[in-house]
């Protein structure tokens, strides 16, 4: 049986991505981009939804990849997206601990996806 882990990671990615599209505050708050009342400025919400749409598409493609080669390709897209998020959030967010937490999560998720694809 093919390695199921990339599909599980894809499903988790798609689920979280849909969640931030519906409720951008789920990403905005840990990033320090939400207001004190937990509302999210409209331009910030738009960009979070765009990130969510990108990641939902990649996660869905990981679920549906028909073969190992396709899975490696789409998982590589996931890893690149995570590493670019880590670089951007890790340098642009305010506060060292916030940058470390958000960028660290992106790096770990990308590493998990890379490891799962390598086993595929």
Residue pairs with C-beta under 8 A, 6 or more apart in sequence:
2 68
2 71
2 120
3 116
3 119
3 120
5 116
5 119
6 62
6 65
6 71
6 75
6 113
6 116
6 117
6 120
7 62
7 63
7 65
9 59
9 62
9 78
9 109
9 112
9 113
9 116
10 58
10 59
10 60
10 61
10 62
10 63
10 65
10 74
10 78
11 59
11 62
11 63
12 59
13 55
13 56
13 58
13 59
13 62
13 78
13 109
14 55
14 56
14 59
14 60
14 62
14 63
15 59
16 55
17 51
17 52
17 53
17 54
17 55
17 56
17 59
18 52
18 56
19 26
19 52
20 26
20 27
20 48
20 49
20 51
20 52
21 48
21 49
21 52
21 53
21 56
24 40
24 44
24 45
24 48
24 49
24 52
25 34
25 38
25 39
25 40
27 33
27 48
27 51
27 52
28 34
28 40
28 44
28 45
28 48
29 38
30 98
30 101
30 102
31 89
31 93
31 98
31 102
32 93
32 94
32 95
32 98
33 40
33 41
33 44
33 48
34 40
34 44
35 41
40 48
51 85
54 81
55 78
55 81
58 74
58 77
58 78
58 81
59 78
61 74
61 77
62 71
62 74
62 75
62 78
62 113
65 71
65 73
65 74
68 120
71 117
71 120
72 117
72 120
75 113
75 114
75 116
75 117
75 120
76 117
78 110
78 113
79 110
79 113
79 114
79 117
81 110
82 106
82 107
82 109
82 110
82 113
83 106
83 107
83 110
85 103
85 106
86 103
86 104
86 106
86 107
86 110
87 103
89 99
89 102
89 103
89 106
90 99
90 100
90 102
90 103
90 106
91 99
93 99
93 102
